[in-house]
Amino acid sequence: MNAMWIQQAGILLLVLSLSGCAGLLVGGTAVGVSVAHDRRTTGMVVDDQTIELKLYDTLNKRLPPGNQISITSYNGTVLLTGQTVSDAVRWQAEDIARNFREPPVRIVHNELIIGPPIPLSVQSSDTLLTTKVKAALFQINYISGFDPTRVKVVTHRAVVYLMGLVQRNEANAVADVASQVGGVRQVVTLFELID
């Protein structure tokens, strides 16, 4: 009985860590471990988290109600996904993000679409796809020094967005593996290439 419980707890921890929820379970240790493997500086990791929180708050205050916008920041590059109530609001959200200064946003990728918020079932399917893609990245063991935890995976309506500081061969391998995961409709690479 105890062995079964330990195995189930281990699987739960793996799934949660792959879906980005490890910080909820292990507090500051998860941040320390992720920063140790991250190619961003610790300051940039903190800046990205700050951008996501502050920009979310700013958009909620300045945009009309009825939007469903997700914000992902990686190395000062912001990805906007979700739905807006109109084209004007879509561009207003991008303009707010582009002009965000504390901390500064370098690049904005506006992938917002016009329409009603997606149902919880679609959101759940996207979360599962994100987890499946993250798990699939561990197959890339043929590139020396590649660490799949350095790749940020965001899924919206079965479109997978990939972010991170990666080498060209890593970018190609990650995009290829992600495109082969069942249920992925499209892969969009937003990597910053490094030498």
Contacts in CASP RR format, 6 or more apart in sequence:
PFRMAT RR
TARGET T0000
AUTHOR 0000-0000-0000
METHOD contacts of the structure
MODEL  1
MNAMWIQQAGILLLVLSLSGCAGLLVGGTAVGVSVAHDRRTTGMVVDDQT
IELKLYDTLNKRLPPGNQISITSYNGTVLLTGQTVSDAVRWQAEDIARNF
REPPVRIVHNELIIGPPIPLSVQSSDTLLTTKVKAALFQINYISGFDPTR
VKVVTHRAVVYLMGLVQRNEANAVADVASQVGGVRQVVTLFELID
13 22 0 8 1.000
13 25 0 8 1.000
15 131 0 8 1.000
16 22 0 8 1.000
16 24 0 8 1.000
16 25 0 8 1.000
17 30 0 8 1.000
18 131 0 8 1.000
18 134 0 8 1.000
18 135 0 8 1.000
19 127 0 8 1.000
19 130 0 8 1.000
19 131 0 8 1.000
19 134 0 8 1.000
22 30 0 8 1.000
22 34 0 8 1.000
23 30 0 8 1.000
23 31 0 8 1.000
31 45 0 8 1.000
34 45 0 8 1.000
34 149 0 8 1.000
35 42 0 8 1.000
35 45 0 8 1.000
37 147 0 8 1.000
37 149 0 8 1.000
37 150 0 8 1.000
38 45 0 8 1.000
38 149 0 8 1.000
38 150 0 8 1.000
39 150 0 8 1.000
39 164 0 8 1.000
39 165 0 8 1.000
39 194 0 8 1.000
40 48 0 8 1.000
40 74 0 8 1.000
40 75 0 8 1.000
40 165 0 8 1.000
44 75 0 8 1.000
44 76 0 8 1.000
47 73 0 8 1.000
47 76 0 8 1.000
47 103 0 8 1.000
48 73 0 8 1.000
48 74 0 8 1.000
48 75 0 8 1.000
48 76 0 8 1.000
49 73 0 8 1.000
50 102 0 8 1.000
50 103 0 8 1.000
51 71 0 8 1.000
51 73 0 8 1.000
51 76 0 8 1.000
51 78 0 8 1.000
51 100 0 8 1.000
51 103 0 8 1.000
51 105 0 8 1.000
52 71 0 8 1.000
52 72 0 8 1.000
52 73 0 8 1.000
54 100 0 8 1.000
54 102 0 8 1.000
55 71 0 8 1.000
55 73 0 8 1.000
55 78 0 8 1.000
55 96 0 8 1.000
55 97 0 8 1.000
55 100 0 8 1.000
55 105 0 8 1.000
56 69 0 8 1.000
56 71 0 8 1.000
58 96 0 8 1.000
58 100 0 8 1.000
59 67 0 8 1.000
59 69 0 8 1.000
59 71 0 8 1.000
59 93 0 8 1.000
59 96 0 8 1.000
59 97 0 8 1.000
62 92 0 8 1.000
62 96 0 8 1.000
63 69 0 8 1.000
63 84 0 8 1.000
63 89 0 8 1.000
63 92 0 8 1.000
63 93 0 8 1.000
63 96 0 8 1.000
64 85 0 8 1.000
64 89 0 8 1.000
66 85 0 8 1.000
66 117 0 8 1.000
67 82 0 8 1.000
67 83 0 8 1.000
67 84 0 8 1.000
67 85 0 8 1.000
67 89 0 8 1.000
67 93 0 8 1.000
67 117 0 8 1.000
68 82 0 8 1.000
68 83 0 8 1.000
68 117 0 8 1.000
68 118 0 8 1.000
69 80 0 8 1.000
69 81 0 8 1.000
69 82 0 8 1.000
69 83 0 8 1.000
69 84 0 8 1.000
69 93 0 8 1.000
69 112 0 8 1.000
70 80 0 8 1.000
70 81 0 8 1.000
70 82 0 8 1.000
70 154 0 8 1.000
70 156 0 8 1.000
71 78 0 8 1.000
71 79 0 8 1.000
71 80 0 8 1.000
71 97 0 8 1.000
72 78 0 8 1.000
72 79 0 8 1.000
72 81 0 8 1.000
72 152 0 8 1.000
72 154 0 8 1.000
72 161 0 8 1.000
72 163 0 8 1.000
73 79 0 8 1.000
73 105 0 8 1.000
74 152 0 8 1.000
74 163 0 8 1.000
74 164 0 8 1.000
75 106 0 8 1.000
75 164 0 8 1.000
75 165 0 8 1.000
75 192 0 8 1.000
76 103 0 8 1.000
76 104 0 8 1.000
76 105 0 8 1.000
76 106 0 8 1.000
76 107 0 8 1.000
77 105 0 8 1.000
77 106 0 8 1.000
77 107 0 8 1.000
77 108 0 8 1.000
77 109 0 8 1.000
77 163 0 8 1.000
77 190 0 8 1.000
77 192 0 8 1.000
78 97 0 8 1.000
78 100 0 8 1.000
78 105 0 8 1.000
78 107 0 8 1.000
78 108 0 8 1.000
78 109 0 8 1.000
79 109 0 8 1.000
79 111 0 8 1.000
79 154 0 8 1.000
79 161 0 8 1.000
79 163 0 8 1.000
79 190 0 8 1.000
80 93 0 8 1.000
80 94 0 8 1.000
80 97 0 8 1.000
80 108 0 8 1.000
80 109 0 8 1.000
80 110 0 8 1.000
80 111 0 8 1.000
80 112 0 8 1.000
81 111 0 8 1.000
81 112 0 8 1.000
81 154 0 8 1.000
81 156 0 8 1.000
81 161 0 8 1.000
82 111 0 8 1.000
82 112 0 8 1.000
82 113 0 8 1.000
82 118 0 8 1.000
82 156 0 8 1.000
83 112 0 8 1.000
83 113 0 8 1.000
83 114 0 8 1.000
83 115 0 8 1.000
83 116 0 8 1.000
83 117 0 8 1.000
83 118 0 8 1.000
84 90 0 8 1.000
84 93 0 8 1.000
84 112 0 8 1.000
84 113 0 8 1.000
84 114 0 8 1.000
84 115 0 8 1.000
85 114 0 8 1.000
85 115 0 8 1.000
86 114 0 8 1.000
87 114 0 8 1.000
90 110 0 8 1.000
90 112 0 8 1.000
90 113 0 8 1.000
90 114 0 8 1.000
91 110 0 8 1.000
93 110 0 8 1.000
93 112 0 8 1.000
94 108 0 8 1.000
94 110 0 8 1.000
94 112 0 8 1.000
97 105 0 8 1.000
97 108 0 8 1.000
97 110 0 8 1.000
98 105 0 8 1.000
98 108 0 8 1.000
109 161 0 8 1.000
109 190 0 8 1.000
111 156 0 8 1.000
111 159 0 8 1.000
111 161 0 8 1.000
111 188 0 8 1.000
118 157 0 8 1.000
122 157 0 8 1.000
125 158 0 8 1.000
126 155 0 8 1.000
126 156 0 8 1.000
126 157 0 8 1.000
126 158 0 8 1.000
127 155 0 8 1.000
129 155 0 8 1.000
129 158 0 8 1.000
129 160 0 8 1.000
129 181 0 8 1.000
129 183 0 8 1.000
129 184 0 8 1.000
130 153 0 8 1.000
130 154 0 8 1.000
130 155 0 8 1.000
130 160 0 8 1.000
132 181 0 8 1.000
132 182 0 8 1.000
133 153 0 8 1.000
133 155 0 8 1.000
133 160 0 8 1.000
133 177 0 8 1.000
133 178 0 8 1.000
133 181 0 8 1.000
133 184 0 8 1.000
134 148 0 8 1.000
134 151 0 8 1.000
134 153 0 8 1.000
136 177 0 8 1.000
136 178 0 8 1.000
136 180 0 8 1.000
136 181 0 8 1.000
137 148 0 8 1.000
137 151 0 8 1.000
137 153 0 8 1.000
137 174 0 8 1.000
137 177 0 8 1.000
137 178 0 8 1.000
138 148 0 8 1.000
139 177 0 8 1.000
140 146 0 8 1.000
140 148 0 8 1.000
140 170 0 8 1.000
140 173 0 8 1.000
140 174 0 8 1.000
140 177 0 8 1.000
142 173 0 8 1.000
143 169 0 8 1.000
143 170 0 8 1.000
143 173 0 8 1.000
146 170 0 8 1.000
146 173 0 8 1.000
148 174 0 8 1.000
150 164 0 8 1.000
150 165 0 8 1.000
150 166 0 8 1.000
151 162 0 8 1.000
151 163 0 8 1.000
151 164 0 8 1.000
151 166 0 8 1.000
151 174 0 8 1.000
152 162 0 8 1.000
152 163 0 8 1.000
152 164 0 8 1.000
153 160 0 8 1.000
153 161 0 8 1.000
153 162 0 8 1.000
153 178 0 8 1.000
154 160 0 8 1.000
154 161 0 8 1.000
154 163 0 8 1.000
155 161 0 8 1.000
155 184 0 8 1.000
157 185 0 8 1.000
158 183 0 8 1.000
158 184 0 8 1.000
158 185 0 8 1.000
158 186 0 8 1.000
159 184 0 8 1.000
159 185 0 8 1.000
159 186 0 8 1.000
159 187 0 8 1.000
159 188 0 8 1.000
160 178 0 8 1.000
160 181 0 8 1.000
160 184 0 8 1.000
160 186 0 8 1.000
160 187 0 8 1.000
160 188 0 8 1.000
161 188 0 8 1.000
161 190 0 8 1.000
162 171 0 8 1.000
162 174 0 8 1.000
162 175 0 8 1.000
162 178 0 8 1.000
162 187 0 8 1.000
162 188 0 8 1.000
162 189 0 8 1.000
162 190 0 8 1.000
162 191 0 8 1.000
163 190 0 8 1.000
163 191 0 8 1.000
164 190 0 8 1.000
164 191 0 8 1.000
164 192 0 8 1.000
165 191 0 8 1.000
165 192 0 8 1.000
165 194 0 8 1.000
166 174 0 8 1.000
166 191 0 8 1.000
166 192 0 8 1.000
166 193 0 8 1.000
166 194 0 8 1.000
167 193 0 8 1.000
167 194 0 8 1.000
167 195 0 8 1.000
168 193 0 8 1.000
171 189 0 8 1.000
171 191 0 8 1.000
171 193 0 8 1.000
174 189 0 8 1.000
174 191 0 8 1.000
175 187 0 8 1.000
175 189 0 8 1.000
178 184 0 8 1.000
178 187 0 8 1.000
179 187 0 8 1.000
END
